[in-house]
């Protein structure tokens, strides 16, 4: 016969609430009492009834991760994998469960209203995902986004200063003597749009003309889209000495395109990416990039959501730092 939480409390000589606090790794329990309860749990192989717990507290202890992108877009990009790792690490340590939700006809609201999910982390929404945000807000469903979005001032997010990151990239290239600098990105994402604006503003600060023909946009941010965009730039026949790409995955594709067209990196064209995924340091050549803390971004988003669910602590948006990481894909011009 399975032992109950009441019996564990009686054996330990404490209240049921104290046992519950230990099970949920809460403070305000002395170390000796905590250890004694844990020993009893192990000795009697006590298994908490999560379903009964969720019914009594009107909580599911499930966090929904809404992924509003194609599966390949997320799981083929190491940056998103790191964000996901951060989310799942925090959710697990807080004693919750993570459910991956691909939005179809606002199915995420249905499962929230059915109390199957307590709140959501929204993975990197873009301008095509406004209806998801508006639907969550209309349902008063708690959620934290891992990216900011224009026109959504009430949405709480964890993001980085993408504009500033772009200025670091262009500052670096200009310091090396580059004046003809191209940009490749995905404007559907606010992050990419901010990086484009940072690129433009920094050129202007140095008195360098902005040439719209040196900007290539893509509806995806894959290695192949970076390759294709770089091919288009080269086919124009207009001279460039450097290119700044809105993410590392596209940068790796761009380097391959340059190589296939007989261009050496960095001797002929310098390349700067954004994210500092693991592959960036192992690309050929190793990629100069703007590092952002992807794991921390995901973990903070989950932490803020759970703190709100448990303590009703009103979260505020957070902007994390970025830094320039110089490797071998950039060199002096000429």
C-alpha positions as CSV (number, residue, x, y, z in Angstrom):
1,X,0.0,0.0,0.0
2,X,1.3,3.4,-1.0
3,X,2.2,5.8,1.9
4,X,0.5,9.2,1.9
5,X,1.8,12.7,2.6
6,X,-0.2,12.8,5.8
7,X,1.6,9.6,7.0
8,X,5.0,11.1,6.1
9,X,4.1,14.2,8.1
10,X,3.1,12.0,11.1
11,X,6.3,10.0,11.0
12,X,8.4,13.1,10.8
13,X,6.4,14.9,13.5
14,X,5.7,17.9,11.3
15,X,2.8,19.4,9.5
16,X,1.6,18.3,6.1
17,X,2.5,21.9,4.9
18,X,6.2,21.3,6.0
19,X,6.4,18.1,4.0
20,X,4.9,19.9,1.0
21,X,7.5,22.7,1.3
22,X,10.3,20.1,1.2
23,X,8.8,18.4,-1.8
24,X,8.7,21.7,-3.6
25,X,12.1,22.7,-2.5
26,X,10.8,25.8,-0.7
27,X,12.7,27.8,2.0
28,X,11.8,28.2,5.7
29,X,12.5,24.6,6.6
30,X,15.4,23.8,8.9
31,X,18.2,21.7,7.3
32,X,17.8,18.9,9.9
33,X,14.0,18.7,9.4
34,X,14.4,18.8,5.6
35,X,17.0,16.0,5.7
36,X,14.8,13.9,8.0
37,X,11.8,14.2,5.7
38,X,13.9,13.4,2.7
39,X,15.2,10.2,4.4
40,X,11.6,9.1,5.2
41,X,10.5,9.8,1.6
42,X,13.4,7.6,0.4
43,X,12.8,4.9,3.0
44,X,9.1,4.5,2.2
45,X,9.4,5.3,-1.5
46,X,6.9,8.1,-1.3
47,X,5.6,9.3,-4.7
48,X,3.6,12.6,-4.6
49,X,0.3,12.5,-6.5
50,X,0.9,15.3,-8.9
51,X,-2.6,15.0,-10.4
52,X,-4.3,15.3,-7.0
53,X,-2.0,18.2,-6.1
54,X,-2.9,20.1,-9.3
55,X,-6.6,19.6,-8.7
56,X,-6.5,20.8,-5.1
57,X,-4.4,23.9,-6.0
58,X,-6.2,24.5,-9.3
59,X,-2.8,24.3,-11.0
60,X,-1.4,22.0,-13.6
61,X,2.3,22.6,-12.9
62,X,2.7,22.6,-16.7
63,X,4.4,25.4,-18.6
64,X,3.6,25.7,-22.3
65,X,6.4,26.7,-24.7
66,X,4.7,28.2,-27.7
67,X,6.9,27.8,-30.9
68,X,5.3,29.9,-33.6
69,X,7.9,28.8,-36.2
70,X,8.5,25.8,-38.4
71,X,10.1,23.0,-36.5
72,X,13.2,23.0,-38.7
73,X,13.6,26.7,-38.1
74,X,14.0,26.1,-34.4
75,X,15.7,22.8,-33.9
76,X,18.2,23.4,-36.8
77,X,19.5,26.6,-35.2
78,X,21.8,26.2,-32.2
79,X,20.7,29.6,-30.8
80,X,17.1,28.5,-30.4
81,X,18.2,25.2,-29.0
82,X,20.1,27.1,-26.3
83,X,17.1,29.2,-25.5
84,X,15.0,26.0,-25.2
85,X,17.7,24.5,-22.9
86,X,17.5,27.5,-20.6
87,X,13.7,27.3,-20.5
88,X,13.6,23.6,-19.8
89,X,16.4,23.8,-17.1
90,X,14.5,26.4,-15.1
91,X,11.1,24.6,-15.5
92,X,12.5,21.3,-14.4
93,X,14.3,22.8,-11.3
94,X,11.2,24.6,-10.3
95,X,9.3,21.3,-10.2
96,X,7.1,22.0,-13.3
97,X,6.7,20.2,-16.6
98,X,7.3,21.7,-20.0
99,X,4.9,21.1,-22.9
100,X,5.8,22.2,-26.4
101,X,2.9,23.8,-28.2
102,X,2.7,24.5,-31.9
103,X,-0.1,27.0,-32.3
104,X,-3.0,25.9,-34.5
105,X,-6.3,27.8,-34.4
106,X,-5.4,29.2,-31.0
107,X,-5.3,25.8,-29.5
108,X,-3.0,27.1,-26.8
109,X,-5.9,29.2,-25.3
110,X,-8.1,26.1,-25.2
111,X,-5.6,24.2,-23.1
112,X,-5.1,27.2,-20.8
113,X,-8.8,27.6,-20.2
114,X,-9.0,23.9,-19.5
115,X,-6.3,24.5,-16.8
116,X,-4.0,22.1,-18.5
117,X,-1.3,24.8,-18.6
118,X,-0.6,27.5,-16.1
119,X,1.3,29.9,-18.3
120,X,3.4,30.2,-21.4
121,X,6.9,31.1,-22.7
122,X,6.6,32.5,-26.2
123,X,9.6,31.7,-28.3
124,X,10.9,34.6,-30.5
125,X,7.7,35.9,-32.0
126,X,7.9,37.9,-35.2
127,X,5.6,40.4,-36.9
128,X,3.5,37.5,-38.3
129,X,2.6,36.3,-34.8
130,X,0.7,39.3,-33.5
131,X,-2.5,37.3,-33.3
132,X,-0.9,34.8,-30.9
133,X,0.1,37.7,-28.6
134,X,-3.3,39.3,-28.8
135,X,-5.1,36.0,-28.2
136,X,-3.0,35.4,-25.1
137,X,-3.7,38.9,-23.8
138,X,-7.4,38.6,-24.5
139,X,-7.5,35.3,-22.5
140,X,-5.5,36.9,-19.7
141,X,-3.0,34.0,-20.0
142,X,0.3,34.7,-18.2
143,X,3.2,34.6,-20.7
144,X,6.7,35.9,-21.2
145,X,8.3,36.4,-24.6
146,X,11.9,35.6,-25.5
147,X,11.9,38.6,-27.9
148,X,10.5,42.1,-27.9
149,X,8.1,43.2,-30.6
150,X,7.2,46.7,-32.0
151,X,3.7,47.8,-31.0
152,X,3.5,45.4,-28.0
153,X,4.5,47.7,-25.2
154,X,2.5,45.7,-22.6
155,X,4.2,42.4,-23.5
156,X,6.8,41.3,-21.0
157,X,10.0,40.0,-22.7
158,X,13.6,38.9,-22.1
159,X,15.8,40.1,-25.0
160,X,19.1,41.7,-25.8
161,X,20.0,45.1,-27.1
162,X,20.1,44.1,-30.8
163,X,20.6,47.7,-32.0
164,X,23.7,48.1,-29.8
165,X,25.0,44.7,-30.9
166,X,24.9,45.9,-34.5
167,X,26.8,49.1,-33.7
168,X,29.5,46.9,-32.1
169,X,29.8,44.9,-35.3
170,X,30.0,47.9,-37.7
171,X,32.4,49.7,-35.3
172,X,34.7,46.7,-35.6
173,X,34.5,46.6,-39.4
174,X,35.0,50.3,-39.8
175,X,38.0,50.2,-37.4
176,X,39.6,47.7,-39.8
177,X,39.1,50.1,-42.7
178,X,36.0,48.7,-44.3
179,X,33.6,51.1,-46.0
180,X,31.6,48.9,-48.4
181,X,29.7,46.8,-45.8
182,X,26.7,44.7,-46.7
183,X,23.8,43.5,-44.5
184,X,21.8,40.3,-44.6
185,X,18.9,39.6,-42.3
186,X,15.3,38.6,-41.7
187,X,13.2,41.7,-41.2
188,X,10.1,39.8,-40.0
189,X,11.9,39.5,-36.6
190,X,12.2,42.7,-34.5
191,X,15.7,41.6,-33.5
192,X,16.8,41.6,-37.2
193,X,15.1,44.9,-37.8
194,X,16.9,46.5,-34.9
195,X,20.2,45.1,-36.2
196,X,19.5,46.6,-39.5
197,X,18.8,50.0,-37.9
198,X,22.0,49.8,-35.9
199,X,23.9,49.0,-39.1
200,X,22.4,52.1,-40.8
201,X,23.0,54.4,-37.9
202,X,26.6,53.4,-37.4
203,X,27.4,53.9,-41.1
204,X,25.8,57.4,-40.8
205,X,27.9,58.1,-37.7
206,X,31.1,57.4,-39.7
207,X,29.9,59.5,-42.7
208,X,29.6,56.4,-44.8
209,X,26.7,56.3,-47.4
210,X,23.9,53.8,-46.9
211,X,23.5,51.8,-50.1
212,X,20.2,49.9,-50.2
213,X,21.5,47.5,-52.9
214,X,23.9,46.1,-50.2
215,X,21.0,45.0,-48.0
216,X,19.5,41.6,-48.6
217,X,16.5,40.3,-46.7
218,X,15.2,36.8,-46.4
219,X,12.0,35.2,-45.1
220,X,14.0,32.5,-43.3
221,X,17.2,32.6,-41.2
222,X,18.8,29.3,-42.3
223,X,22.2,28.4,-43.6
224,X,20.7,28.1,-47.1
225,X,19.1,31.6,-47.0
226,X,22.5,33.0,-46.0
227,X,24.1,31.3,-48.9
228,X,21.4,32.5,-51.4
229,X,21.5,36.1,-50.1
230,X,25.3,36.2,-50.4
231,X,25.0,34.8,-54.0
232,X,22.6,37.6,-54.9
233,X,25.0,40.2,-53.5
234,X,27.9,38.8,-55.5
235,X,25.8,38.6,-58.7
236,X,25.2,42.4,-58.5
237,X,28.8,42.9,-59.2
238,X,29.0,45.8,-56.7
239,X,32.2,45.9,-54.6
240,X,31.9,44.9,-51.0
241,X,34.7,44.3,-48.5
242,X,32.6,43.1,-45.5
243,X,29.2,41.7,-44.6
244,X,27.3,41.8,-41.4
245,X,24.6,39.1,-41.0
246,X,21.7,39.0,-38.5
247,X,22.7,35.6,-37.2
248,X,25.5,33.0,-37.2
249,X,23.6,30.3,-39.1
250,X,23.2,32.6,-42.1
251,X,26.8,33.7,-41.7
252,X,28.0,30.1,-42.2
253,X,26.0,29.9,-45.4
254,X,27.4,33.2,-46.6
255,X,31.0,32.1,-46.0
256,X,30.3,29.0,-48.1
257,X,28.9,31.2,-50.9
258,X,31.9,33.4,-50.9
259,X,34.2,30.3,-51.0
260,X,32.2,28.9,-54.0
261,X,32.7,32.2,-55.8
262,X,36.5,32.2,-55.3
263,X,36.4,34.8,-52.5
264,X,38.6,34.3,-49.4
265,X,37.4,35.1,-45.9
266,X,38.7,37.3,-44.5
267,X,41.4,38.3,-47.1
268,X,38.8,39.4,-49.7
269,X,35.6,39.8,-47.6
270,X,35.3,40.0,-43.8
271,X,32.2,38.4,-42.2
272,X,30.5,39.2,-38.8
273,X,27.6,37.2,-37.4
274,X,25.3,37.5,-34.4
275,X,24.5,35.1,-31.6
276,X,27.8,33.2,-31.0
277,X,26.4,29.7,-31.4
278,X,28.8,26.8,-30.6
279,X,29.4,26.2,-34.3
280,X,30.7,29.8,-34.7
281,X,34.1,28.9,-33.1
282,X,34.5,25.8,-35.3
283,X,33.5,27.3,-38.7
284,X,36.2,27.9,-41.3
285,X,37.4,30.4,-40.5
286,X,36.2,30.8,-36.9
287,X,33.4,33.5,-37.0
288,X,33.7,37.0,-35.5
289,X,30.2,37.6,-34.0
290,X,28.1,39.3,-31.4
291,X,27.6,37.1,-28.4
292,X,24.2,37.0,-26.7
293,X,23.3,34.8,-23.7
294,X,20.8,32.5,-25.3
295,X,20.7,30.0,-22.4
296,X,20.2,32.8,-19.8
297,X,17.5,34.4,-22.0
298,X,15.4,31.2,-21.9
299,X,16.1,30.5,-18.3
300,X,15.1,34.1,-17.2
301,X,11.9,34.0,-19.2
302,X,10.8,30.8,-17.5
303,X,12.0,32.0,-14.0
304,X,10.0,35.2,-14.4
305,X,6.9,33.3,-15.4
306,X,7.1,30.8,-12.6
307,X,7.7,33.6,-10.0
308,X,4.5,35.3,-11.2
309,X,2.5,32.1,-11.1
310,X,3.7,31.3,-7.5
311,X,4.0,34.7,-5.9
312,X,2.0,37.0,-8.3
313,X,5.2,39.1,-8.6
314,X,4.5,41.4,-11.5
315,X,7.4,40.8,-14.0
316,X,9.2,43.6,-15.9
317,X,11.0,43.2,-19.2
318,X,14.7,42.6,-19.1
319,X,17.3,43.6,-21.7
320,X,20.5,41.6,-21.5
321,X,24.1,42.6,-22.5
322,X,25.8,41.6,-25.7
323,X,29.5,41.6,-26.6
324,X,31.8,41.5,-29.6
325,X,33.8,38.3,-30.0
326,X,36.6,38.7,-32.5
327,X,37.8,35.6,-34.4
328,X,39.4,35.0,-37.8
329,X,36.6,35.9,-40.2
330,X,37.5,39.6,-40.1
331,X,40.7,41.4,-41.1
332,X,42.0,44.8,-42.1
333,X,40.9,46.0,-45.5
334,X,43.5,46.4,-48.2
